[in-house]
Amino acid sequence: MKPFKIHEGTTVALMNDNIDTDQIIPKQFLKRIERTGFGRFLFDEWRFLPGHQPNPDFPLNAAERQGASILISGENFGCGSSREHAPWALTDYGFDCIIAGSFADIFFSNCTKNRLLPIVLPLKEREELATLPGTAKVMIDLEQQVITAENKQYPFEINQKVKEKLVGGLDDITLTLTHEDVIQGYEQKHDVRR
């Protein structure tokens, strides 16, 4: 997994509360087994009108928000089913970070396993970020745990184990292998063939 230390990008806001995983990636698109190719179906029922025409009122379709890599949202983002396809769809679309008021536990865990940084911020700070113009660059420094936008800083908290994994680019297997000497020592000590 590629390390996540500093990310700079633009934002798009979708401030709804309780956005569930079926809204993020509707169930009819879960037939693929690859992790790629889900971005084109992201928020499909909101992004498109009948006939699959882009919905001009949906924030992700705004011309000034194309290429945004930071999604700002409401409370309880990623609730509903535990489908890992939801973070796959978000990353495949181009998002590197979701800033919300809170996250569903399983969705949060799935995000960090897929190098999608979930950040919790209070509503006032999210509302400030949501009003930034589409061209405004936002920098997220995970090591320093701070978001910088238009000369203002927004500190954030994150579980230190999650931070260590993302900054180090460590998936669960790689993280386990960092303790290989301890594992081998245990196996030698408890070798049943002795």
C-alpha positions as semicolon CSV with decimal commas, in nm:
position;residue;x (nm);y (nm);z (nm)
1;M;0,000;0,000;0,000
2;K;0,131;0,345;-0,089
3;P;0,210;0,553;0,223
4;F;-0,031;0,834;0,308
5;K;0,160;1,124;0,461
6;I;0,053;1,448;0,295
7;H;-0,229;1,493;0,049
8;E;-0,321;1,808;-0,139
9;G;-0,641;1,834;-0,336
10;T;-0,969;2,013;-0,386
11;T;-1,300;1,948;-0,216
12;V;-1,660;1,866;-0,291
13;A;-1,930;1,872;-0,026
14;L;-2,216;1,629;0,016
15;M;-2,343;1,730;0,357
16;N;-2,619;1,473;0,398
17;D;-2,624;1,273;0,721
18;N;-2,654;0,891;0,724
19;I;-2,517;0,827;0,375
20;D;-2,524;0,449;0,365
21;T;-2,312;0,210;0,165
22;D;-2,601;0,131;-0,071
23;Q;-2,614;0,499;-0,165
24;I;-2,236;0,505;-0,209
25;I;-2,236;0,197;-0,435
26;P;-2,580;0,052;-0,512
27;K;-2,618;-0,324;-0,478
28;Q;-2,676;-0,390;-0,849
29;F;-2,310;-0,303;-0,917
30;L;-2,159;-0,554;-0,676
31;K;-2,113;-0,830;-0,932
32;R;-1,745;-0,756;-0,990
33;I;-1,474;-0,919;-0,780
34;E;-1,198;-0,672;-0,873
35;R;-1,139;-0,368;-0,656
36;T;-1,133;-0,137;-0,957
37;G;-1,404;-0,010;-1,188
38;F;-1,656;0,091;-0,920
39;G;-1,595;0,466;-0,945
40;R;-1,825;0,509;-1,241
41;F;-2,112;0,374;-1,028
42;L;-2,038;0,591;-0,720
43;F;-2,361;0,752;-0,591
44;D;-2,522;0,624;-0,911
45;E;-2,881;0,687;-0,805
46;W;-2,800;1,047;-0,710
47;R;-2,548;1,130;-0,982
48;F;-2,767;1,026;-1,272
49;L;-3,120;1,095;-1,389
50;P;-3,332;0,838;-1,577
51;G;-3,160;0,757;-1,905
52;H;-2,827;0,781;-1,718
53;Q;-2,794;1,154;-1,784
54;P;-2,582;1,342;-1,525
55;N;-2,795;1,510;-1,259
56;P;-2,696;1,879;-1,281
57;D;-2,801;1,933;-0,919
58;F;-2,568;1,671;-0,773
59;P;-2,248;1,827;-0,627
60;L;-2,008;1,575;-0,784
61;N;-2,137;1,673;-1,130
62;A;-2,053;2,044;-1,092
63;A;-1,786;2,147;-1,343
64;E;-1,583;2,331;-1,076
65;R;-1,570;2,017;-0,858
66;Q;-1,431;1,778;-1,117
67;G;-1,112;1,614;-0,990
68;A;-1,192;1,678;-0,625
69;S;-1,014;1,426;-0,402
70;I;-1,154;1,529;-0,064
71;L;-1,521;1,463;0,016
72;I;-1,682;1,661;0,298
73;S;-1,995;1,511;0,443
74;G;-2,239;1,484;0,732
75;E;-2,280;1,252;1,028
76;N;-2,269;0,871;1,024
77;F;-2,107;0,839;0,681
78;G;-2,085;0,481;0,551
79;C;-2,362;0,331;0,763
80;G;-2,561;0,032;0,639
81;S;-2,405;-0,286;0,509
82;S;-2,039;-0,371;0,559
83;R;-1,960;-0,388;0,186
84;E;-1,597;-0,307;0,118
85;H;-1,704;-0,201;-0,231
86;A;-1,797;0,140;-0,085
87;P;-1,438;0,254;-0,017
88;W;-1,333;0,083;-0,341
89;A;-1,586;0,301;-0,531
90;L;-1,473;0,617;-0,351
91;T;-1,103;0,556;-0,418
92;D;-1,166;0,444;-0,775
93;Y;-1,357;0,769;-0,835
94;G;-1,053;0,961;-0,707
95;F;-1,115;1,037;-0,341
96;D;-0,822;1,008;-0,098
97;C;-0,997;1,149;0,208
98;I;-1,349;1,171;0,354
99;I;-1,416;1,436;0,619
100;A;-1,736;1,370;0,811
101;G;-1,894;1,421;1,151
102;S;-1,874;1,050;1,224
103;F;-1,835;0,718;1,044
104;A;-1,987;0,375;1,075
105;D;-1,726;0,151;1,244
106;I;-1,692;-0,113;0,971
107;F;-1,684;0,149;0,696
108;F;-1,409;0,337;0,885
109;S;-1,204;0,018;0,911
110;N;-1,260;-0,065;0,543
111;C;-1,143;0,285;0,447
112;T;-0,815;0,254;0,631
113;K;-0,751;-0,088;0,475
114;N;-0,790;0,072;0,134
115;R;-0,579;0,387;0,190
116;L;-0,883;0,614;0,216
117;L;-0,830;0,852;0,508
118;P;-1,146;0,910;0,719
119;I;-1,125;1,229;0,927
120;V;-1,378;1,340;1,188
121;L;-1,433;1,715;1,225
122;P;-1,703;1,918;1,400
123;L;-1,988;2,059;1,189
124;K;-1,867;2,421;1,202
125;E;-1,528;2,327;1,057
126;R;-1,683;2,104;0,790
127;E;-1,917;2,385;0,692
128;E;-1,619;2,620;0,652
129;L;-1,438;2,368;0,431
130;A;-1,758;2,305;0,233
131;T;-1,776;2,671;0,131
132;L;-1,428;2,675;-0,025
133;P;-1,425;2,744;-0,397
134;G;-1,366;2,445;-0,624
135;T;-1,017;2,570;-0,706
136;A;-0,904;2,609;-0,342
137;K;-0,625;2,368;-0,250
138;V;-0,658;2,186;0,081
139;M;-0,356;2,016;0,236
140;I;-0,397;1,722;0,471
141;D;-0,086;1,641;0,674
142;L;-0,152;1,306;0,842
143;E;0,180;1,300;1,029
144;Q;0,105;1,639;1,190
145;Q;-0,271;1,564;1,204
146;V;-0,373;1,897;1,056
147;I;-0,575;2,019;0,758
148;T;-0,467;2,350;0,606
149;A;-0,698;2,553;0,382
150;E;-0,671;2,921;0,291
151;N;-0,425;2,997;0,574
152;K;-0,643;2,834;0,837
153;Q;-0,561;2,510;1,015
154;Y;-0,797;2,239;1,134
155;P;-0,631;1,988;1,372
156;F;-0,783;1,642;1,385
157;E;-0,753;1,329;1,598
158;I;-0,690;0,981;1,466
159;N;-0,620;0,645;1,624
160;Q;-0,241;0,610;1,643
161;K;-0,243;0,251;1,510
162;V;-0,446;0,363;1,208
163;K;-0,208;0,656;1,157
164;E;0,096;0,426;1,179
165;K;-0,050;0,192;0,917
166;L;-0,141;0,469;0,672
167;V;0,180;0,672;0,713
168;G;0,389;0,356;0,679
169;G;0,183;0,220;0,390
170;L;0,128;-0,100;0,588
171;D;-0,158;-0,337;0,518
172;D;-0,249;-0,595;0,785
173;I;-0,012;-0,860;0,645
174;T;0,281;-0,621;0,609
175;L;0,219;-0,488;0,959
176;T;0,225;-0,845;1,095
177;L;0,551;-0,913;0,911
178;T;0,717;-0,617;1,089
179;H;0,702;-0,844;1,396
180;E;0,848;-1,146;1,214
181;D;1,138;-1,184;1,459
182;V;0,896;-1,201;1,753
183;I;0,680;-1,454;1,568
184;Q;0,980;-1,674;1,486
185;G;1,103;-1,650;1,844
186;Y;0,764;-1,762;1,972
187;E;0,749;-2,051;1,722
188;Q;1,098;-2,170;1,822
189;K;1,008;-2,154;2,189
190;H;0,686;-2,346;2,136
191;D;0,803;-2,596;1,873
192;V;0,599;-2,910;1,936
193;R;0,851;-3,128;1,748
194;R;1,109;-3,089;2,025
